Amino acid sequence: MVLRIVEYFEKQAYGVCAWWGDRLGMRPHKIRISFIYLSFITFGSPVLIYLIMAFILEHKENFKLSKRRVSIWDLE
């Protein structure tokens, strides 16, 4: 029962850390711990950054990211 609750919160609340972990090739646990330590050291400002990243990650389909052109000849 407790394991199911932990898995639920990891999927819902820690999606940002898992996403960053996949991108950076790190374990999400290390990223979560760094957020916690930084929150204590800087009086909570990483929590605000985390919430902004969670919002962007949740609504990333609404943000239009342009493709970078390799050269000037790649005009579409």
N, C-alpha and C positions, 0 to 999 in steps of 0.2 A: 504494500500500500504506500509506504513512504517512498519507495523507489519510483512508483508511478507519479507521485506528486513532484518529486525532484525532476524527473524527465519532462513533465509538463512545463515547469518553470524554466528549465534549460531551453526548451524549444521556443517558448514565448518571450521570456524576458532577456535571454542571453543570445538572441539572434545576431546582434551586432558583434559580439565577441567571437562567435563562431564564424561569421562572415570574414572578420579581420584575420582570424586564425587560418582560414582557408587561403586568403589572399597572401598572407605573409609566411605561410608554412610553419606556423607555431601552434602549440596547443592552446585552445580557447581558455583553459584553466589559468594559464600564465597571464593572459591578457586581462581576465577578470580580476585576478589578484592585483595586477598593476593599477587597474581602475580604482580598486578599493584603497590601496595605499596612497595613490595620488589624491583621492578625495579627502583623506585624512590630512595630508600634508598641505593641500591648497584650499582647504575649507569648502569643499564641495563643487568647485568649478568643473572638474571632469564629469560629474554627474550631469550637468547641463549639456556638456559636449556629447555625452553618451545619449541623452534623450534626443538631441538634434540629429545625431547619426541614426538612431532608431527610427525617427520620423522619416528621414530621407530614404533609408533602406526599405521601409514599409511602403513608401509611395514613389519608388524609383521609376515606375513606368510612366509617371506624370512628368518627370523631368526629361527634357529632350537633350540627350548628349550627342554632340556632333562628332562625326568621324574625322579623325585627323588625316589630312592629306599627306601622302608620302612625298610627292613632288608637285610642282606647279602643273604638270601635265595630267594629273589625276582629277581634273575638273569633271564633275558629274552634272 
